[in-house]
Amino acid sequence: MYICLCHAVTDKAIHEAVDRGVSSYSELAFNTGCGTQCGSCARTARQIFNEAVEARSELSLPVISNSALAAA
């Protein structure tokens, strides 16, 4: 589902960013542009980001680095 229409950021993209190691909402905004244009998505994006971080910490999954993805 699209969360940020201004920058075409989906909920899946937010979860993937957390999987790659994005650890703060500011970092998410910097990397995706989410919440930086009109701001109408910021509340929902932050909620999805927080849920993704919580889910990741519950699973204790390793961070996937870009170099690991390139090698695959």
mmCIF file as gemmi writes it, N, C-alpha and C atoms, coordinates in Angstrom:
data_model
loop_
_atom_site.group_PDB
_atom_site.id
_atom_site.type_symbol
_atom_site.label_atom_id
_atom_site.label_alt_id
_atom_site.label_comp_id
_atom_site.label_asym_id
_atom_site.label_entity_id
_atom_site.label_seq_id
_atom_site.pdbx_PDB_ins_code
_atom_site.Cartn_x
_atom_site.Cartn_y
_atom_site.Cartn_z
_atom_site.occupancy
_atom_site.B_iso_or_equiv
_atom_site.pdbx_formal_charge
_atom_site.auth_seq_id
_atom_site.auth_asym_id
_atom_site.pdbx_PDB_model_num
ATOM 1 N N . MET Axp A 1 ? 0.843 -1.165 0 1 0 ? 1 A 1
ATOM 2 C CA . MET Axp A 1 ? 0 0 0 1 0 ? 1 A 1
ATOM 3 C C . MET Axp A 1 ? 0.902 1.246 0 1 0 ? 1 A 1
ATOM 4 N N . TYR Axp A 2 ? 0.522 2.223 -0.799 1 0 ? 2 A 1
ATOM 5 C CA . TYR Axp A 2 ? 1.288 3.469 -0.816 1 0 ? 2 A 1
ATOM 6 C C . TYR Axp A 2 ? 1.027 4.255 0.457 1 0 ? 2 A 1
ATOM 7 N N . ILE Axp A 3 ? 2.102 4.674 1.098 1 0 ? 3 A 1
ATOM 8 C CA . ILE Axp A 3 ? 2.019 5.478 2.308 1 0 ? 3 A 1
ATOM 9 C C . ILE Axp A 3 ? 2.288 6.939 1.966 1 0 ? 3 A 1
ATOM 10 N N . CYS Axp A 4 ? 3.335 7.166 1.189 1 0 ? 4 A 1
ATOM 11 C CA . CYS Axp A 4 ? 3.701 8.519 0.758 1 0 ? 4 A 1
ATOM 12 C C . CYS Axp A 4 ? 3.486 8.619 -0.747 1 0 ? 4 A 1
ATOM 13 N N . LEU Axp A 5 ? 2.465 9.357 -1.135 1 0 ? 5 A 1
ATOM 14 C CA . LEU Axp A 5 ? 2.179 9.521 -2.564 1 0 ? 5 A 1
ATOM 15 C C . LEU Axp A 5 ? 3.171 10.459 -3.235 1 0 ? 5 A 1
ATOM 16 N N . CYS Axp A 6 ? 3.686 11.421 -2.502 1 0 ? 6 A 1
ATOM 17 C CA . CYS Axp A 6 ? 4.63 12.388 -3.074 1 0 ? 6 A 1
ATOM 18 C C . CYS Axp A 6 ? 5.909 11.715 -3.559 1 0 ? 6 A 1
ATOM 19 N N . HIS Axp A 7 ? 6.36 10.678 -2.819 1 0 ? 7 A 1
ATOM 20 C CA . HIS Axp A 7 ? 7.617 10.009 -3.156 1 0 ? 7 A 1
ATOM 21 C C . HIS Axp A 7 ? 7.423 8.528 -3.47 1 0 ? 7 A 1
ATOM 22 N N . ALA Axp A 8 ? 6.178 8.102 -3.643 1 0 ? 8 A 1
ATOM 23 C CA . ALA Axp A 8 ? 5.84 6.715 -4.002 1 0 ? 8 A 1
ATOM 24 C C . ALA Axp A 8 ? 6.475 5.703 -3.055 1 0 ? 8 A 1
ATOM 25 N N . VAL Axp A 9 ? 6.341 5.943 -1.742 1 0 ? 9 A 1
ATOM 26 C CA . VAL Axp A 9 ? 6.889 5.038 -0.733 1 0 ? 9 A 1
ATOM 27 C C . VAL Axp A 9 ? 5.764 4.143 -0.224 1 0 ? 9 A 1
ATOM 28 N N . THR Axp A 10 ? 6.012 2.843 -0.261 1 0 ? 10 A 1
ATOM 29 C CA . THR Axp A 10 ? 5.012 1.874 0.191 1 0 ? 10 A 1
ATOM 30 C C . THR Axp A 10 ? 5.343 1.378 1.594 1 0 ? 10 A 1
ATOM 31 N N . ASP Axp A 11 ? 4.377 0.701 2.199 1 0 ? 11 A 1
ATOM 32 C CA . ASP Axp A 11 ? 4.634 0.078 3.499 1 0 ? 11 A 1
ATOM 33 C C . ASP Axp A 11 ? 5.734 -0.965 3.373 1 0 ? 11 A 1
ATOM 34 N N . LYS Axp A 12 ? 5.761 -1.675 2.256 1 0 ? 12 A 1
ATOM 35 C CA . LYS Axp A 12 ? 6.808 -2.671 2.012 1 0 ? 12 A 1
ATOM 36 C C . LYS Axp A 12 ? 8.187 -2.002 1.976 1 0 ? 12 A 1
ATOM 37 N N . ALA Axp A 13 ? 8.288 -0.842 1.346 1 0 ? 13 A 1
ATOM 38 C CA . ALA Axp A 13 ? 9.564 -0.125 1.277 1 0 ? 13 A 1
ATOM 39 C C . ALA Axp A 13 ? 10.031 0.298 2.674 1 0 ? 13 A 1
ATOM 40 N N . ILE Axp A 14 ? 9.097 0.658 3.535 1 0 ? 14 A 1
ATOM 41 C CA . ILE Axp A 14 ? 9.453 1.032 4.907 1 0 ? 14 A 1
ATOM 42 C C . ILE Axp A 14 ? 9.99 -0.185 5.651 1 0 ? 14 A 1
ATOM 43 N N . HIS Axp A 15 ? 9.326 -1.318 5.511 1 0 ? 15 A 1
ATOM 44 C CA . HIS Axp A 15 ? 9.796 -2.552 6.15 1 0 ? 15 A 1
ATOM 45 C C . HIS Axp A 15 ? 11.165 -2.959 5.603 1 0 ? 15 A 1
ATOM 46 N N . GLU Axp A 16 ? 11.365 -2.832 4.304 1 0 ? 16 A 1
ATOM 47 C CA . GLU Axp A 16 ? 12.654 -3.176 3.699 1 0 ? 16 A 1
ATOM 48 C C . GLU Axp A 16 ? 13.761 -2.249 4.199 1 0 ? 16 A 1
ATOM 49 N N . ALA Axp A 17 ? 13.44 -0.979 4.386 1 0 ? 17 A 1
ATOM 50 C CA . ALA Axp A 17 ? 14.434 -0.036 4.907 1 0 ? 17 A 1
ATOM 51 C C . ALA Axp A 17 ? 14.867 -0.447 6.314 1 0 ? 17 A 1
ATOM 52 N N . VAL Axp A 18 ? 13.929 -0.862 7.137 1 0 ? 18 A 1
ATOM 53 C CA . VAL Axp A 18 ? 14.26 -1.336 8.484 1 0 ? 18 A 1
ATOM 54 C C . VAL Axp A 18 ? 15.116 -2.595 8.392 1 0 ? 18 A 1
ATOM 55 N N . ASP Axp A 19 ? 14.792 -3.483 7.461 1 0 ? 19 A 1
ATOM 56 C CA . ASP Axp A 19 ? 15.589 -4.702 7.269 1 0 ? 19 A 1
ATOM 57 C C . ASP Axp A 19 ? 17.019 -4.376 6.851 1 0 ? 19 A 1
ATOM 58 N N . ARG Axp A 20 ? 17.204 -3.269 6.144 1 0 ? 20 A 1
ATOM 59 C CA . ARG Axp A 20 ? 18.549 -2.851 5.712 1 0 ? 20 A 1
ATOM 60 C C . ARG Axp A 20 ? 19.297 -2.094 6.796 1 0 ? 20 A 1
ATOM 61 N N . GLY Axp A 21 ? 18.636 -1.833 7.923 1 0 ? 21 A 1
ATOM 62 C CA . GLY Axp A 21 ? 19.332 -1.216 9.037 1 0 ? 21 A 1
ATOM 63 C C . GLY Axp A 21 ? 18.935 0.203 9.37 1 0 ? 21 A 1
ATOM 64 N N . VAL Axp A 22 ? 17.944 0.76 8.684 1 0 ? 22 A 1
ATOM 65 C CA . VAL Axp A 22 ? 17.464 2.099 9.04 1 0 ? 22 A 1
ATOM 66 C C . VAL Axp A 22 ? 16.912 2.019 10.456 1 0 ? 22 A 1
ATOM 67 N N . SER Axp A 23 ? 17.424 2.87 11.339 1 0 ? 23 A 1
ATOM 68 C CA . SER Axp A 23 ? 17.085 2.723 12.745 1 0 ? 23 A 1
ATOM 69 C C . SER Axp A 23 ? 16.356 3.93 13.35 1 0 ? 23 A 1
ATOM 70 N N . SER Axp A 24 ? 16.079 4.94 12.554 1 0 ? 24 A 1
ATOM 71 C CA . SER Axp A 24 ? 15.328 6.088 13.071 1 0 ? 24 A 1
ATOM 72 C C . SER Axp A 24 ? 14.394 6.599 11.98 1 0 ? 24 A 1
ATOM 73 N N . TYR Axp A 25 ? 13.347 7.27 12.416 1 0 ? 25 A 1
ATOM 74 C CA . TYR Axp A 25 ? 12.411 7.827 11.436 1 0 ? 25 A 1
ATOM 75 C C . TYR Axp A 25 ? 13.094 8.897 10.587 1 0 ? 25 A 1
ATOM 76 N N . SER Axp A 26 ? 13.997 9.664 11.182 1 0 ? 26 A 1
ATOM 77 C CA . SER Axp A 26 ? 14.732 10.689 10.415 1 0 ? 26 A 1
ATOM 78 C C . SER Axp A 26 ? 15.543 10.052 9.297 1 0 ? 26 A 1
ATOM 79 N N . GLU Axp A 27 ? 16.168 8.936 9.615 1 0 ? 27 A 1
ATOM 80 C CA . GLU Axp A 27 ? 16.954 8.214 8.608 1 0 ? 27 A 1
ATOM 81 C C . GLU Axp A 27 ? 16.04 7.67 7.511 1 0 ? 27 A 1
ATOM 82 N N . LEU Axp A 28 ? 14.873 7.182 7.895 1 0 ? 28 A 1
ATOM 83 C CA . LEU Axp A 28 ? 13.902 6.708 6.908 1 0 ? 28 A 1
ATOM 84 C C . LEU Axp A 28 ? 13.5 7.844 5.977 1 0 ? 28 A 1
ATOM 85 N N . ALA Axp A 29 ? 13.193 8.998 6.551 1 0 ? 29 A 1
ATOM 86 C CA . ALA Axp A 29 ? 12.796 10.159 5.746 1 0 ? 29 A 1
ATOM 87 C C . ALA Axp A 29 ? 13.921 10.574 4.809 1 0 ? 29 A 1
ATOM 88 N N . PHE Axp A 30 ? 15.151 10.561 5.291 1 0 ? 30 A 1
ATOM 89 C CA . PHE Axp A 30 ? 16.303 10.941 4.469 1 0 ? 30 A 1
ATOM 90 C C . PHE Axp A 30 ? 16.487 9.961 3.31 1 0 ? 30 A 1
ATOM 91 N N . ASN Axp A 31 ? 16.344 8.667 3.582 1 0 ? 31 A 1
ATOM 92 C CA . ASN Axp A 31 ? 16.58 7.641 2.563 1 0 ? 31 A 1
ATOM 93 C C . ASN Axp A 31 ? 15.448 7.477 1.564 1 0 ? 31 A 1
ATOM 94 N N . THR Axp A 32 ? 14.213 7.733 1.996 1 0 ? 32 A 1
ATOM 95 C CA . THR Axp A 32 ? 13.07 7.489 1.113 1 0 ? 32 A 1
ATOM 96 C C . THR Axp A 32 ? 12.35 8.766 0.676 1 0 ? 32 A 1
ATOM 97 N N . GLY Axp A 33 ? 12.54 9.841 1.423 1 0 ? 33 A 1
ATOM 98 C CA . GLY Axp A 33 ? 11.799 11.067 1.158 1 0 ? 33 A 1
ATOM 99 C C . GLY Axp A 33 ? 10.44 11.079 1.827 1 0 ? 33 A 1
ATOM 100 N N . CYS Axp A 34 ? 10.083 9.975 2.448 1 0 ? 34 A 1
ATOM 101 C CA . CYS Axp A 34 ? 8.777 9.831 3.09 1 0 ? 34 A 1
ATOM 102 C C . CYS Axp A 34 ? 8.587 10.91 4.156 1 0 ? 34 A 1
ATOM 103 N N . GLY Axp A 35 ? 7.496 11.656 4.056 1 0 ? 35 A 1
ATOM 104 C CA . GLY Axp A 35 ? 7.171 12.673 5.039 1 0 ? 35 A 1
ATOM 105 C C . GLY Axp A 35 ? 7.878 13.999 4.853 1 0 ? 35 A 1
ATOM 106 N N . THR Axp A 36 ? 8.633 14.145 3.771 1 0 ? 36 A 1
ATOM 107 C CA . THR Axp A 36 ? 9.422 15.366 3.589 1 0 ? 36 A 1
ATOM 108 C C . THR Axp A 36 ? 8.808 16.37 2.629 1 0 ? 36 A 1
ATOM 109 N N . GLN Axp A 37 ? 7.739 15.998 1.936 1 0 ? 37 A 1
ATOM 110 C CA . GLN Axp A 37 ? 7.122 16.907 0.966 1 0 ? 37 A 1
ATOM 111 C C . GLN Axp A 37 ? 5.938 17.623 1.613 1 0 ? 37 A 1
ATOM 112 N N . CYS Axp A 38 ? 4.778 17.019 1.568 1 0 ? 38 A 1
ATOM 113 C CA . CYS Axp A 38 ? 3.587 17.679 2.122 1 0 ? 38 A 1
ATOM 114 C C . CYS Axp A 38 ? 3.363 17.313 3.588 1 0 ? 38 A 1
ATOM 115 N N . GLY Axp A 39 ? 3.918 16.172 4.018 1 0 ? 39 A 1
ATOM 116 C CA . GLY Axp A 39 ? 3.816 15.768 5.413 1 0 ? 39 A 1
ATOM 117 C C . GLY Axp A 39 ? 2.554 15.019 5.798 1 0 ? 39 A 1
ATOM 118 N N . SER Axp A 40 ? 1.618 14.847 4.887 1 0 ? 40 A 1
ATOM 119 C CA . SER Axp A 40 ? 0.359 14.196 5.251 1 0 ? 40 A 1
ATOM 120 C C . SER Axp A 40 ? 0.532 12.715 5.583 1 0 ? 40 A 1
ATOM 121 N N . CYS Axp A 41 ? 1.627 12.115 5.162 1 0 ? 41 A 1
ATOM 122 C CA . CYS Axp A 41 ? 1.863 10.695 5.423 1 0 ? 41 A 1
ATOM 123 C C . CYS Axp A 41 ? 2.669 10.456 6.697 1 0 ? 41 A 1
ATOM 124 N N . ALA Axp A 42 ? 3.196 11.481 7.29 1 0 ? 42 A 1
ATOM 125 C CA . ALA Axp A 42 ? 4.174 11.33 8.374 1 0 ? 42 A 1
ATOM 126 C C . ALA Axp A 42 ? 3.653 10.482 9.537 1 0 ? 42 A 1
ATOM 127 N N . ARG Axp A 43 ? 2.438 10.711 9.967 1 0 ? 43 A 1
ATOM 128 C CA . ARG Axp A 43 ? 1.903 9.956 11.106 1 0 ? 43 A 1
ATOM 129 C C . ARG Axp A 43 ? 1.814 8.465 10.776 1 0 ? 43 A 1
ATOM 130 N N . THR Axp A 44 ? 1.264 8.137 9.616 1 0 ? 44 A 1
ATOM 131 C CA . THR Axp A 44 ? 1.127 6.739 9.211 1 0 ? 44 A 1
ATOM 132 C C . THR Axp A 44 ? 2.487 6.112 8.959 1 0 ? 44 A 1
ATOM 133 N N . ALA Axp A 45 ? 3.374 6.845 8.308 1 0 ? 45 A 1
ATOM 134 C CA . ALA Axp A 45 ? 4.72 6.328 8.031 1 0 ? 45 A 1
ATOM 135 C C . ALA Axp A 45 ? 5.459 6.038 9.329 1 0 ? 45 A 1
ATOM 136 N N . ARG Axp A 46 ? 5.351 6.926 10.289 1 0 ? 46 A 1
ATOM 137 C CA . ARG Axp A 46 ? 6.021 6.719 11.578 1 0 ? 46 A 1
ATOM 138 C C . ARG Axp A 46 ? 5.447 5.493 12.283 1 0 ? 46 A 1
ATOM 139 N N . GLN Axp A 47 ? 4.143 5.311 12.214 1 0 ? 47 A 1
ATOM 140 C CA . GLN Axp A 47 ? 3.504 4.163 12.847 1 0 ? 47 A 1
ATOM 141 C C . GLN Axp A 47 ? 3.996 2.859 12.204 1 0 ? 47 A 1
ATOM 142 N N . ILE Axp A 48 ? 4.038 2.822 10.887 1 0 ? 48 A 1
ATOM 143 C CA . ILE Axp A 48 ? 4.511 1.625 10.181 1 0 ? 48 A 1
ATOM 144 C C . ILE Axp A 48 ? 5.989 1.389 10.474 1 0 ? 48 A 1
ATOM 145 N N . PHE Axp A 49 ? 6.772 2.464 10.507 1 0 ? 49 A 1
ATOM 146 C CA . PHE Axp A 49 ? 8.188 2.346 10.84 1 0 ? 49 A 1
ATOM 147 C C . PHE Axp A 49 ? 8.355 1.743 12.241 1 0 ? 49 A 1
ATOM 148 N N . ASN Axp A 50 ? 7.638 2.26 13.211 1 0 ? 50 A 1
ATOM 149 C CA . ASN Axp A 50 ? 7.73 1.753 14.586 1 0 ? 50 A 1
ATOM 150 C C . ASN Axp A 50 ? 7.317 0.29 14.675 1 0 ? 50 A 1
ATOM 151 N N . GLU Axp A 51 ? 6.269 -0.094 13.957 1 0 ? 51 A 1
ATOM 152 C CA . GLU Axp A 51 ? 5.832 -1.49 13.934 1 0 ? 51 A 1
ATOM 153 C C . GLU Axp A 51 ? 6.898 -2.385 13.312 1 0 ? 51 A 1
ATOM 154 N N . ALA Axp A 52 ? 7.533 -1.904 12.253 1 0 ? 52 A 1
ATOM 155 C CA . ALA Axp A 52 ? 8.58 -2.683 11.583 1 0 ? 52 A 1
ATOM 156 C C . ALA Axp A 52 ? 9.79 -2.864 12.49 1 0 ? 52 A 1
ATOM 157 N N . VAL Axp A 53 ? 10.172 -1.812 13.2 1 0 ? 53 A 1
ATOM 158 C CA . VAL Axp A 53 ? 11.301 -1.897 14.13 1 0 ? 53 A 1
ATOM 159 C C . VAL Axp A 53 ? 10.976 -2.879 15.251 1 0 ? 53 A 1
ATOM 160 N N . GLU Axp A 54 ? 9.769 -2.795 15.78 1 0 ? 54 A 1
ATOM 161 C CA . GLU Axp A 54 ? 9.36 -3.695 16.855 1 0 ? 54 A 1
ATOM 162 C C . GLU Axp A 54 ? 9.344 -5.145 16.379 1 0 ? 54 A 1
ATOM 163 N N . ALA Axp A 55 ? 8.785 -5.388 15.21 1 0 ? 55 A 1
ATOM 164 C CA . ALA Axp A 55 ? 8.732 -6.744 14.662 1 0 ? 55 A 1
ATOM 165 C C . ALA Axp A 55 ? 10.135 -7.287 14.438 1 0 ? 55 A 1
ATOM 166 N N . ARG Axp A 56 ? 11.022 -6.447 13.94 1 0 ? 56 A 1
ATOM 167 C CA . ARG Axp A 56 ? 12.396 -6.868 13.693 1 0 ? 56 A 1
ATOM 168 C C . ARG Axp A 56 ? 13.097 -7.216 14.999 1 0 ? 56 A 1
ATOM 169 N N . SER Axp A 57 ? 12.892 -6.414 16.042 1 0 ? 57 A 1
ATOM 170 C CA . SER Axp A 57 ? 13.556 -6.683 17.314 1 0 ? 57 A 1
ATOM 171 C C . SER Axp A 57 ? 13.013 -7.957 17.954 1 0 ? 57 A 1
ATOM 172 N N . GLU Axp A 58 ? 11.743 -8.251 17.753 1 0 ? 58 A 1
ATOM 173 C CA . GLU Axp A 58 ? 11.161 -9.485 18.287 1 0 ? 58 A 1
ATOM 174 C C . GLU Axp A 58 ? 11.742 -10.712 17.595 1 0 ? 58 A 1
ATOM 175 N N . LEU Axp A 59 ? 12.057 -10.577 16.324 1 0 ? 59 A 1
ATOM 176 C CA . LEU Axp A 59 ? 12.602 -11.694 15.56 1 0 ? 59 A 1
ATOM 177 C C . LEU Axp A 59 ? 14.111 -11.819 15.711 1 0 ? 59 A 1
ATOM 178 N N . SER Axp A 60 ? 14.767 -10.747 16.125 1 0 ? 60 A 1
ATOM 179 C CA . SER Axp A 60 ? 16.231 -10.703 16.255 1 0 ? 60 A 1
ATOM 180 C C . SER Axp A 60 ? 16.927 -11.127 14.968 1 0 ? 60 A 1
ATOM 181 N N . LEU Axp A 61 ? 16.455 -10.602 13.849 1 0 ? 61 A 1
ATOM 182 C CA . LEU Axp A 61 ? 17.054 -10.922 12.558 1 0 ? 61 A 1
ATOM 183 C C . LEU Axp A 61 ? 18.287 -10.078 12.305 1 0 ? 61 A 1
ATOM 184 N N . PRO Axp A 62 ? 19.251 -10.624 11.587 1 0 ? 62 A 1
ATOM 185 C CA . PRO Axp A 62 ? 20.427 -9.826 11.255 1 0 ? 62 A 1
ATOM 186 C C . PRO Axp A 62 ? 20.091 -8.757 10.231 1 0 ? 62 A 1
ATOM 187 N N . VAL Axp A 63 ? 20.878 -7.704 10.214 1 0 ? 63 A 1
ATOM 188 C CA . VAL Axp A 63 ? 20.706 -6.634 9.231 1 0 ? 63 A 1
ATOM 189 C C . VAL Axp A 63 ? 21.273 -7.104 7.905 1 0 ? 63 A 1
ATOM 190 N N . ILE Axp A 64 ? 20.534 -6.861 6.834 1 0 ? 64 A 1
ATOM 191 C CA . ILE Axp A 64 ? 20.986 -7.231 5.486 1 0 ? 64 A 1
ATOM 192 C C . ILE Axp A 64 ? 21.711 -6.052 4.905 1 0 ? 64 A 1
ATOM 193 N N . SER Axp A 65 ? 22.984 -6.223 4.613 1 0 ? 65 A 1
ATOM 194 C CA . SER Axp A 65 ? 23.767 -5.127 4.052 1 0 ? 65 A 1
ATOM 195 C C . SER Axp A 65 ? 23.639 -5.102 2.539 1 0 ? 65 A 1
ATOM 196 N N . ASN Axp A 66 ? 23.894 -3.95 1.941 1 0 ? 66 A 1
ATOM 197 C CA . ASN Axp A 66 ? 23.846 -3.826 0.492 1 0 ? 66 A 1
ATOM 198 C C . ASN Axp A 66 ? 24.878 -4.731 -0.168 1 0 ? 66 A 1
ATOM 199 N N . SER Axp A 67 ? 26.055 -4.914 0.441 1 0 ? 67 A 1
ATOM 200 C CA . SER Axp A 67 ? 27.074 -5.776 -0.139 1 0 ? 67 A 1
ATOM 201 C C . SER Axp A 67 ? 26.625 -7.232 -0.152 1 0 ? 67 A 1
ATOM 202 N N . ALA Axp A 68 ? 25.883 -7.64 0.884 1 0 ? 68 A 1
ATOM 203 C CA . ALA Axp A 68 ? 25.37 -8.994 0.912 1 0 ? 68 A 1
ATOM 204 C C . ALA Axp A 68 ? 24.329 -9.213 -0.179 1 0 ? 68 A 1
ATOM 205 N N . LEU Axp A 69 ? 23.528 -8.185 -0.44 1 0 ? 69 A 1
ATOM 206 C CA . LEU Axp A 69 ? 22.537 -8.282 -1.504 1 0 ? 69 A 1
ATOM 207 C C . LEU Axp A 69 ? 23.206 -8.349 -2.868 1 0 ? 69 A 1
ATOM 208 N N . ALA Axp A 70 ? 24.272 -7.587 -3.048 1 0 ? 70 A 1
ATOM 209 C CA . ALA Axp A 70 ? 24.979 -7.569 -4.322 1 0 ? 70 A 1
ATOM 210 C C . ALA Axp A 70 ? 25.648 -8.912 -4.606 1 0 ? 70 A 1
ATOM 211 N N . ALA Axp A 71 ? 26.087 -9.597 -3.557 1 0 ? 71 A 1
ATOM 212 C CA . ALA Axp A 71 ? 26.757 -10.873 -3.719 1 0 ? 71 A 1
ATOM 213 C C . ALA Axp A 71 ? 25.76 -12.004 -4.022 1 0 ? 71 A 1
ATOM 214 N N . ALA Axp A 72 ? 24.492 -11.779 -3.709 1 0 ? 72 A 1
ATOM 215 C CA . ALA Axp A 72 ? 23.484 -12.846 -3.891 1 0 ? 72 A 1
ATOM 216 C C . ALA Axp A 72 ? 23.044 -13.007 -5.307 1 0 ? 72 A 1
